[in-house]
Amino acid sequence: MDQPFAALSQRFASRFGEAPAFLVRAPGRVNLIGEHTDYNQGFVLPLALEHSVRIALRPRRDRRVRLYSENFQQWVEFSLEKLEKAQGWGEYVKGVAWALQEEGYTLQGWEGLLESQVPIGAGLSSSAALEVAVARAFAAVSSLPWDGKRMALLCQKAENEWVGVQCGIMDQMISALAERGHALFLDCRTLETQQVPFPSLARIVVMDSGTRRTLSHSAYNERRQQCEEAARLLQVPALRDLSPQELDQRAARVRLDQVLYRRARHVVTENERVTRTVQALQAGDVAAVGALLNESHRSLDQDFEVTNQALNELVAVAWEHPACYGARMVGAGFGGCAIALVKEEATEAFMEFVRQAYTQRSGYRTELYPSHPEQGVECYSGMMDDRRSR
């Protein structure tokens, strides 16, 4: 049993009087490249992080769910017979239960202990990790067949229709389907996936800018509406259907507004950068991957306008270190995190440089999370002697 699970299992036993029946973990994610392309039916290339949501749980004889969050130090408790909306982190749990039952699954009640190592609000998909972990917990206690892609779609439905956040499918898919040592190439229209090997001599460092955004209070929805309007004016189903050359031709023909043009140009060129990154990874060309990350950040800053001063300073600091192949902001933007692709052997030196230089220039402190691509959701028996199907 790994140390985090062992400690969680002991705390569960102290609280509930016996060992858990199941242990579930679902990872957070970072998107290597492909930002704001998911809701434009485009391409993304996320990977799962070592930072995960973990749940220790046991089944109940009734159809109630009780879950204690160690992070929030709060219980959520509800009946599967009567789901009612409220506020708070528990809505992600309820939303998954609602989506599974809407799909026709018969659910069993359970109770458990929840801990999350995924920073909240940093753009690392703490909500999707929670949703996928909860779905896996329901599957375990209810003896449901586990289909990662189908469950990811139901978790997305929970966030869209129950919680009310119009996220794309990327976050849930990577948490459900990731393979250790690989990034996941995902076509957000067809949901076709491909596992892409990640270079063993490189490492991803997630860099928290120390600034936060809330999706409902950011320009996220505005950007999404601008993309949809640009696609309508350009007469395509979605911006993923355009090449850079086709965008320029159609934009000139319809005299597309310059703001909408820049938004569309980011999405169209970002899709192209994703496919070029897959090719570079397959060829083992880490320097080319780094250069594409840099291009992505400049596009997010200048064309999509979703960075902020702190993110730009953090990325600029990373670019200065000789061990950095490339860096860019990640997530919805307006705060949160950036990533850097660095040489494995120089990771510690890189992180120390970034910590000092970023604080001196911005006044913010950065938390750094080095990670290799991790496995997607997993479920074990309470004794950790049975790794169940993902």
C-alpha positions as CSV (number, residue, x, y, z in Angstrom):
1,M,0.0,0.0,0.0
2,D,1.4,3.4,-0.9
3,Q,1.9,5.9,1.9
4,P,-1.0,8.3,1.1
5,F,-3.4,5.4,0.9
6,A,-2.0,3.8,4.0
7,A,-2.5,7.0,6.0
8,L,-6.0,7.6,4.6
9,S,-7.0,4.0,5.4
10,Q,-5.8,4.4,9.0
11,R,-7.8,7.6,9.4
12,F,-10.8,5.9,7.9
13,A,-10.5,3.1,10.4
14,S,-10.2,5.6,13.3
15,R,-13.4,7.4,12.2
16,F,-15.5,4.5,11.1
17,G,-14.3,1.7,13.3
18,E,-13.1,-0.7,10.5
19,A,-10.9,-0.8,7.4
20,P,-12.3,0.6,4.2
21,A,-13.8,-1.8,1.7
22,F,-12.4,0.2,-1.3
23,L,-9.8,2.7,-2.0
24,V,-10.1,5.0,-5.1
25,R,-7.8,7.5,-6.6
26,A,-8.3,9.8,-9.6
27,P,-5.6,12.2,-10.8
28,G,-5.7,15.9,-11.5
29,R,-4.4,16.8,-14.9
30,V,-2.4,19.4,-16.8
31,N,-2.9,20.1,-20.4
32,L,0.5,19.9,-22.2
33,I,-1.0,21.8,-25.2
34,G,-4.4,22.6,-26.7
35,E,-5.9,25.4,-24.7
36,H,-9.5,26.6,-25.3
37,T,-9.7,24.1,-28.2
38,D,-11.9,21.5,-26.4
39,Y,-15.2,23.4,-26.6
40,N,-14.4,24.3,-30.2
41,Q,-14.5,20.5,-31.0
42,G,-10.7,20.5,-31.5
43,F,-7.7,18.7,-30.2
44,V,-6.1,18.5,-26.8
45,L,-3.1,16.7,-25.3
46,P,-3.4,16.4,-21.5
47,L,-1.6,14.2,-19.1
48,A,-2.5,13.0,-15.6
49,L,-0.6,14.3,-12.6
50,E,0.8,12.5,-9.6
51,H,-1.5,14.8,-7.5
52,S,-4.8,13.0,-6.9
53,V,-8.1,12.8,-5.2
54,R,-8.4,9.8,-2.9
55,I,-11.4,8.2,-1.3
56,A,-11.6,5.5,1.3
57,L,-15.1,4.1,1.5
58,R,-17.4,1.3,2.5
59,P,-20.9,0.4,1.2
60,R,-24.0,1.1,3.2
61,R,-27.1,-1.1,3.4
62,D,-29.4,1.8,2.6
63,R,-29.3,4.3,-0.3
64,R,-27.6,7.2,1.5
65,V,-24.2,8.7,0.8
66,R,-22.0,10.3,3.5
67,L,-18.7,11.7,2.6
68,Y,-16.3,13.7,4.8
69,S,-13.8,16.1,3.1
70,E,-10.6,16.4,5.1
71,N,-9.7,19.5,3.0
72,F,-12.9,21.4,3.8
73,Q,-13.5,19.6,7.1
74,Q,-17.1,19.1,6.1
75,W,-19.6,16.3,5.6
76,V,-21.9,16.0,2.7
77,E,-24.8,13.6,3.2
78,F,-27.8,12.9,0.9
79,S,-30.3,10.3,-0.1
80,L,-30.1,8.7,-3.6
81,E,-33.9,8.6,-3.5
82,K,-34.2,12.4,-3.4
83,L,-31.4,14.5,-4.8
84,E,-31.8,18.3,-4.2
85,K,-29.4,21.0,-5.3
86,A,-27.6,23.1,-2.7
87,Q,-24.2,24.9,-2.6
88,G,-20.6,23.7,-2.1
89,W,-18.2,21.0,-3.0
90,G,-20.8,18.3,-2.3
91,E,-22.7,19.3,-5.5
92,Y,-20.0,17.5,-7.5
93,V,-20.7,14.3,-5.6
94,K,-24.5,14.7,-5.9
95,G,-24.2,15.6,-9.6
96,V,-22.4,12.4,-10.4
97,A,-25.0,10.4,-8.5
98,W,-27.7,12.2,-10.5
99,A,-26.0,11.7,-13.9
100,L,-25.5,7.9,-13.2
101,Q,-29.1,7.5,-12.2
102,E,-30.3,9.5,-15.2
103,E,-28.4,7.0,-17.3
104,G,-30.3,4.1,-15.7
105,Y,-27.8,2.8,-13.2
106,T,-29.0,1.4,-9.9
107,L,-26.8,2.9,-7.2
108,Q,-25.9,1.6,-3.7
109,G,-25.2,4.0,-0.8
110,W,-21.8,4.4,0.7
111,E,-19.8,6.4,3.2
112,G,-16.2,7.5,3.0
113,L,-13.3,9.8,3.7
114,L,-12.0,12.2,1.0
115,E,-8.7,13.9,0.6
116,S,-7.4,15.9,-2.3
117,Q,-3.8,16.8,-3.2
118,V,-5.0,18.7,-6.3
119,P,-4.8,22.4,-5.7
120,I,-8.3,24.0,-6.0
121,G,-8.8,26.8,-8.5
122,A,-5.4,26.4,-10.1
123,G,-6.6,25.0,-13.4
124,L,-5.5,21.4,-12.6
125,S,-9.0,19.9,-12.6
126,S,-9.7,19.2,-9.0
127,S,-13.4,19.1,-9.8
128,A,-13.0,16.5,-12.6
129,A,-10.7,14.4,-10.4
130,L,-13.4,14.4,-7.7
131,E,-16.2,13.5,-10.1
132,V,-14.2,10.6,-11.6
133,A,-13.2,9.3,-8.2
134,V,-16.9,9.5,-7.0
135,A,-18.1,7.7,-10.2
136,R,-15.5,4.9,-9.6
137,A,-16.6,4.7,-5.9
138,F,-20.3,4.2,-7.0
139,A,-19.2,1.6,-9.6
140,A,-17.3,-0.3,-6.9
141,V,-20.1,-0.4,-4.3
142,S,-22.9,-0.9,-6.9
143,S,-21.0,-3.6,-8.9
144,L,-21.3,-1.5,-12.1
145,P,-19.2,-2.3,-15.2
146,W,-16.4,0.3,-15.5
147,D,-16.3,2.0,-18.9
148,G,-13.9,4.9,-18.6
149,K,-15.1,6.9,-21.6
150,R,-18.7,6.5,-20.8
151,M,-18.2,7.4,-17.2
152,A,-16.1,10.5,-18.2
153,L,-19.1,11.7,-20.3
154,L,-21.5,11.2,-17.4
155,C,-19.1,13.2,-15.1
156,Q,-19.1,16.0,-17.7
157,K,-22.8,15.9,-17.7
158,A,-22.9,16.2,-13.9
159,E,-20.7,19.3,-14.1
160,N,-22.6,20.9,-17.0
161,E,-26.1,20.2,-15.9
162,W,-26.0,19.8,-12.2
163,V,-23.2,22.1,-11.1
164,G,-23.7,24.5,-13.9
165,V,-20.1,24.9,-15.2
166,Q,-20.0,24.4,-19.0
167,C,-16.7,22.6,-19.1
168,G,-15.5,20.5,-22.1
169,I,-14.8,16.8,-21.9
170,M,-11.0,16.9,-21.6
171,D,-10.6,16.9,-17.9
172,Q,-12.8,13.9,-17.1
173,M,-11.4,11.9,-20.0
174,I,-7.8,12.2,-19.0
175,S,-8.6,11.4,-15.3
176,A,-10.5,8.3,-16.5
177,L,-8.3,7.1,-19.3
178,A,-4.7,8.2,-18.6
179,E,-1.8,5.7,-18.9
180,R,1.4,6.2,-16.9
181,G,4.2,7.6,-19.0
182,H,1.9,8.9,-21.7
183,A,0.0,12.0,-22.7
184,L,-3.5,11.5,-24.2
185,F,-4.3,12.9,-27.6
186,L,-8.0,13.5,-27.7
187,D,-10.2,14.6,-30.5
188,C,-13.0,16.4,-28.7
189,R,-15.5,16.0,-31.5
190,T,-15.1,12.2,-32.2
191,L,-13.7,11.3,-28.7
192,E,-11.1,9.2,-30.4
193,T,-8.0,8.9,-28.3
194,Q,-4.4,8.0,-28.7
195,Q,-1.8,7.3,-26.0
196,V,1.4,9.3,-26.9
197,P,4.7,8.4,-25.1
198,F,6.2,11.2,-23.0
199,P,10.0,11.5,-23.0
200,S,11.6,9.8,-20.0
201,L,14.4,12.4,-19.7
202,A,12.0,15.3,-19.4
203,R,9.7,16.4,-16.7
204,I,6.7,18.6,-16.4
205,V,6.8,21.2,-13.6
206,V,3.4,22.8,-12.8
207,M,4.0,26.4,-11.5
208,D,1.3,28.0,-9.5
209,S,1.2,31.8,-10.1
210,G,-0.4,32.4,-6.7
211,T,-3.3,34.2,-8.4
212,R,-6.8,32.6,-8.8
213,R,-9.8,32.8,-11.0
214,T,-13.3,31.6,-10.7
215,L,-14.8,30.3,-14.0
216,S,-18.2,31.8,-13.4
217,H,-16.6,35.3,-12.7
218,S,-14.0,35.2,-15.5
219,A,-14.2,35.9,-19.2
220,Y,-14.3,32.2,-19.9
221,N,-17.9,32.2,-21.1
222,E,-17.3,35.4,-23.1
223,R,-14.4,33.7,-25.0
224,R,-16.6,30.7,-25.6
225,Q,-19.4,32.9,-27.1
226,Q,-16.9,34.7,-29.2
227,C,-15.6,31.5,-30.7
228,E,-19.1,30.3,-31.4
229,E,-19.9,33.7,-33.1
230,A,-16.8,33.5,-35.2
231,A,-17.6,30.0,-36.4
232,R,-21.2,31.2,-37.3
233,L,-19.9,34.1,-39.3
234,L,-17.2,32.0,-41.0
235,Q,-19.9,29.4,-41.8
236,V,-18.3,26.3,-40.3
237,P,-19.7,23.9,-37.6
238,A,-16.8,24.7,-35.3
239,L,-13.4,26.5,-35.5
240,R,-11.7,23.1,-35.6
241,D,-12.9,22.8,-39.2
242,L,-10.6,25.6,-40.4
243,S,-6.9,25.6,-41.3
244,P,-4.9,28.8,-40.8
245,Q,-5.1,29.5,-44.5
246,E,-8.9,28.9,-44.7
247,L,-9.4,31.2,-41.7
248,D,-7.6,34.1,-43.4
249,Q,-9.5,33.6,-46.6
250,R,-12.9,33.4,-45.0
251,A,-12.2,36.2,-42.5
252,A,-11.3,38.5,-45.4
253,R,-14.4,37.5,-47.3
254,V,-16.8,38.3,-44.4
255,R,-14.8,41.1,-43.0
256,L,-14.6,39.5,-39.6
257,D,-14.3,41.7,-36.6
258,Q,-10.6,41.9,-35.5
259,V,-11.3,40.7,-32.0
260,L,-13.2,37.7,-33.3
261,Y,-10.5,37.1,-35.8
262,R,-7.8,36.9,-33.1
263,R,-9.9,34.6,-31.0
264,A,-10.4,32.3,-34.0
265,R,-6.7,32.5,-34.9
266,H,-5.7,31.2,-31.5
267,V,-8.0,28.2,-31.7
268,V,-7.1,27.3,-35.3
269,T,-3.3,27.6,-34.8
270,E,-3.5,25.9,-31.4
271,N,-5.2,22.9,-33.0
272,E,-2.3,22.8,-35.5
273,R,0.2,23.0,-32.6
274,V,-1.4,20.0,-30.9
275,T,-0.9,17.8,-33.9
276,R,2.7,19.0,-34.4
277,T,3.4,18.3,-30.7
278,V,2.2,14.7,-31.1
279,Q,4.5,14.3,-34.0
280,A,7.4,15.8,-32.1
281,L,6.8,13.5,-29.1
282,Q,6.7,10.5,-31.3
283,A,10.0,11.6,-32.9
284,G,11.5,12.2,-29.5
285,D,12.1,15.9,-30.4
286,V,11.7,17.5,-26.9
287,A,13.2,20.9,-28.1
288,A,10.4,21.1,-30.8
289,V,7.8,20.4,-28.1
290,G,9.2,23.2,-26.0
291,A,9.1,25.7,-28.9
292,L,5.4,24.8,-29.5
293,L,4.6,25.4,-25.8
294,N,6.2,28.9,-26.2
295,E,4.1,29.6,-29.3
296,S,1.0,28.5,-27.4
297,H,1.6,30.9,-24.6
298,R,2.2,33.9,-26.9
299,S,-1.0,33.1,-28.7
300,L,-3.0,32.8,-25.4
301,D,-1.6,36.1,-24.4
302,Q,-1.9,38.1,-27.6
303,D,-4.7,36.5,-29.5
304,F,-7.0,35.0,-26.9
305,E,-6.0,37.4,-24.1
306,V,-6.5,35.1,-21.2
307,T,-3.2,35.5,-19.3
308,N,-2.5,38.1,-16.6
309,Q,0.7,39.9,-15.5
310,A,1.6,37.2,-13.0
311,L,1.3,34.4,-15.5
312,N,3.3,36.2,-18.0
313,E,6.1,37.0,-15.5
314,L,6.1,33.3,-14.3
315,V,6.5,32.0,-17.9
316,A,9.2,34.6,-18.7
317,V,11.2,33.5,-15.6
318,A,10.9,29.9,-16.7
319,W,12.1,30.7,-20.2
320,E,15.3,32.2,-18.8
321,H,16.5,29.0,-17.3
322,P,18.7,26.9,-19.5
323,A,17.1,23.6,-18.4
324,C,13.7,24.8,-19.7
325,Y,12.6,23.6,-23.1
326,G,9.4,25.6,-23.1
327,A,6.7,27.0,-20.9
328,R,3.1,28.3,-21.1
329,M,0.1,29.1,-19.1
330,V,-2.5,26.4,-18.7
331,G,-6.2,26.2,-17.9
332,A,-8.9,28.8,-18.5
333,G,-6.5,31.6,-17.7
334,F,-6.8,34.9,-15.8
335,G,-4.7,33.3,-13.0
336,G,-3.8,29.8,-11.9
337,C,-0.9,27.8,-13.2
338,A,1.7,27.6,-15.9
339,I,3.8,24.6,-16.9
340,A,7.4,24.2,-17.9
341,L,9.0,21.3,-19.8
342,V,12.4,20.8,-18.3
343,K,15.4,18.5,-18.3
344,E,14.9,15.8,-15.8
345,E,18.4,16.1,-14.2
346,A,18.0,19.8,-13.7
347,T,14.5,19.9,-12.2
348,E,15.6,20.9,-8.7
349,A,17.9,23.7,-10.0
350,F,15.1,25.0,-12.3
351,M,12.6,25.1,-9.5
352,E,14.9,26.9,-7.1
353,F,15.6,29.5,-9.8
354,V,11.9,30.0,-10.5
355,R,11.0,30.3,-6.8
356,Q,13.4,33.1,-6.2
357,A,13.2,35.0,-9.4
358,Y,9.4,35.0,-9.6
359,T,8.9,36.2,-6.1
360,Q,11.4,39.0,-6.6
361,R,9.6,40.2,-9.7
362,S,6.0,39.7,-8.9
363,G,5.7,39.7,-5.2
364,Y,3.8,36.4,-5.3
365,R,5.1,33.1,-4.1
366,T,4.9,30.1,-6.4
367,E,4.2,26.5,-5.4
368,L,5.9,24.1,-7.8
369,Y,4.7,20.6,-8.6
370,P,7.1,18.4,-10.6
371,S,5.4,15.4,-12.1
372,H,5.7,12.6,-14.6
373,P,2.6,11.4,-16.5
374,E,0.5,9.3,-14.0
375,Q,-2.0,6.6,-14.3
376,G,-5.7,7.4,-14.6
377,V,-8.4,6.4,-12.1
378,E,-7.8,3.2,-10.1
379,C,-9.8,1.2,-7.5
380,Y,-8.4,-1.2,-5.0
381,S,-9.9,-3.4,-2.3
382,G,-9.4,-2.0,1.2
383,M,-6.4,-4.4,1.8
384,M,-4.8,-3.2,-1.5
385,D,-4.5,-6.8,-2.7
386,D,-6.8,-6.4,-5.7
387,R,-6.3,-3.8,-8.3
388,R,-9.7,-3.6,-10.1
389,S,-10.2,-2.6,-13.7
390,R,-10.0,1.0,-14.5
